[in-house]
């Protein structure tokens, strides 16, 4: 391929509701046609027919360099998006967040993975302009991640993972058609988190203490700036329960406790 025909990094960007996201590292857009081969009478023989609605997905990863606008779309609302490359675009007019996950560790740039379900088609066209937001880079330092809830709090977090799974139900017209007439949000939101903390001053609960009593409690994960004066982002696990704990230690390090949480939101 001639170098002049290549699409360079600065010619590619992904936008949500007209806002170009910074820190995007990977984008994947695609669809599949649910076809089946159907016989017909006469000389026509066999032919393909569509046996289900066409659905598409968009997956993208980005470094969390500022508060993420995509996290606002966990309910019924939808958003538009476009991938621009070399003066062209592949875009959707209504996408629904179906999975959102964050991984973060001290000394590393937080990374977000997002999946969007599309029930109204992907379209191609000319490049779509979007306003780009420039923000400073955020790298968590020791004590800049705070976990609180369930009668404990710790700023000695080494790393955490956070994930939301969202169920959607598209409704299609009985007359058929390419696009869904509506998309329903199916409660609850299933939320999970795994937190690894320095266990020097922390104990592991008895294994039989699990679900002895239900507590209407929430886990909050706050990501602060280096001065510990401003919140960069926060993630919540409502109706939280501990589903597992593990304690590990080595000859060359401090004891580490890994806690797995699960919760839900209606």
N, C-alpha and C positions, 0 to 999 in steps of 0.2 A: 504494500500500500504506500502511495506517495504521502510523505509527511504533511504536505499541504492539505490533504483530504481528511486528516485525522481531527477528531473533535477533542479539544484540550479541556483540562479541568475547569479553567475559568470560563468556558463556554457552556458549562453544565450547572444547573441549579434546580432545586426542588422547592416549590412554594405551596403554602397552605393559606387559603382565603386571601390570596394576593400578597402574602408575606413570605419572602424568601428566607428559608431556614438556614442559619449558619451551622457549620460543623457537620454537615451531612457527609457520611462516608460511603454509603451504599444505598442504591435504589433499585428495586425490582418490581416491574409492573407486568401483569399478564392476565390472560383469560383462557378458558377452554370451552369448546362447543360440545355440549352433551348430545351427540348424534347417534342414531342407530340406523342400520341398514334395513329398509322395509321393502318387501316385495309388493308389486302391484300387478293387476290384471293386464293382459294384452302384451304387446311387444316391448313395453317400457322396461320390464324386468325389475331390477332392484334400484333403489334410490335412497339417499339419506334424508332423514327427517329429524327435526329438533324434538327431543323427548323430554326436555326440561328447560327452564329459563337459563339464560346465559348469565353467569356471575363472574366477577373479576376480583382480583386482589392486588393490593400494593403493599410491599414491604419496604421499609427504609430504616436505616440505622444512622444515628447522629451522635456527636459528642455534645453533652449537655453543658453548653457554655453560658446559658441563661435560662430563666424559667420557661418551661415548655408550654406553648399555647395549645398543643394537641391534647394535653391532659384534661382540658375543659370539655371534651366531647365524649364523656363516658355514658351519657344518658340518651335521650331521644334525638338530640340535635346532630346535624351532619355538617360537613365542610367540603369545600372544593379544593382541588389540588392539581398541580401541573409539574411535569418534568420537562425542562427545557434543555435542548442539546443542539448546538450548532445552528441556531435559527429555526429549529423545529420544536414541536411540543407534543406530548402525549398527556392528556388531561382527563379529569372526571369532574362532574358538576355536583355530585352528592356522594360522599364517602362516609362510612360509619366505622368508628373505631371498634375493633374486635379484640385486640390484644395490645398491651402496653407493658414493657418491662424495662427496669433500670438496674444497672450493675455499677457499683462504685466502691473504690478502695482508697485508702490513704496514699497520697502520692501519685494517683492516677486520675486521668480525666474521666468523669462519669459518662457512661455510654447508655443510650436509649435505643431499644428496638421496638418498632411499631408495625402493626398489621392493620390494614384498612380493608373492609369489605365493600364492594361496589355492586349495586344491583341495577344501575341505570346506564351502564356502558362506559367503556373507555373510548376516547375520541382522539384523533390526530389532527394537527393543524400547524399554523405558524406559531412562532414563539410568543408566549404570553408574558407580559412584563409583570414584575413584582417588586415591591419595595423591600430592600434588603436592610436588615437590622444588624449593626455591628456592635458586638459586646466584648468585654474583656474575658480572657480565658480564666476558667475556674479549676483549680486543682486542690482537692481537699488536703488539709494538713492535720496532724494530730490534734484532737479535741475539737475539730470543726464539724464533726458529725455527732449529733446528739440523738439518742434513742430514749424515749420515755413512755411510760404507761404500764399498766398491770403492776402497780406498786413498786416500780423500780425506774431508775434513770441512770444513764451512763454516757459519758463523752469519750470513753476509751474504745470506740468502735474502730475496728481494723478494716472491715468491709461489710457491704450489705447488698442484697438483691431484693427487688420488689417487682411484683407482677400483678396485673389486672386482666381477667378474662371476662369478656362481655358477649352475651348471647343475643343474636339478632334473628328476627323472623320476618322475611320479606313477604308481602301480600301481593299476589298478582291477580289481574282481572280474569274472569272466566272466559272472556272473549279472546284471551291471549294478548300478546304484545311483548315488546322487547324489554320494557322497564317495569319495575315494581310499582304498584300503585301507592304503597306505603311500606314502611319498615318499622316493626315494633321492637322495642327494647324489652327483653325478657329478664325480669328480676330473678335472683339477686346478682349483683356484681360479686364475682369470686376473687378475693384478694389474698395474696400470700407474700411472705417476706422471710428472708433468712439473714440473720445478723451474726457477725463474728466479733466478739469483744475480748479484751484482755481480762482474764479471769483471776488475776492475782488477788482481788478482793471480792470475789463473787463465788457463790456456791450453786451447785446444780440441785434442782428440786428432786424429791422422791418421784420415781416413775409412776407410782400409784396415785399421785396427786392430780393426774390428768383428768379433766372433766368431772371432778368431784362436785363442783358447783359451777353453774354458768354465771359469768360476770358481764354485765353490760359495760364493757371497757373498750378503749381504743389504744392502739400503738401509734406513736407519732415519730417519724424519722425526719429530723431537721438537718439540712445542709447549710452551714454558715460560711461566711467569708473568713479570710485569714485573721481579721481583727475581731471576729466573733461578735460583731455588732449588727450584722445584716443577714437576713435569711435569703439564701439563693433559691432554695426550693424546699418544700416539705411534702411528705408522703404519709398517708394515714391508712391504718388497717382497723376499721370499725368492727365491733363485736368480735374482738380478737381472742384467740385461744392459743396456747402453746401446744404444738403437735409433736415436738421432739427437741431434745437437747443432747449435746455431745461435748465431752470435755477431753481435750488432748494436750499433751505436753511433750517436750523433747529436751535433751540434755543441753542444747544451746539456745533455748528460748523460754519465754514465760508461758504459763498455762493459758490456753485459749478455749473459750466456750462458744459453741455454735448453737444458736437457738432458731428453731423453725416456727413461724407463726402462720395461722390461717384465720381469715375473717370474711365478712360479707357485708354488703351494703344494699339496701332496698331502694 
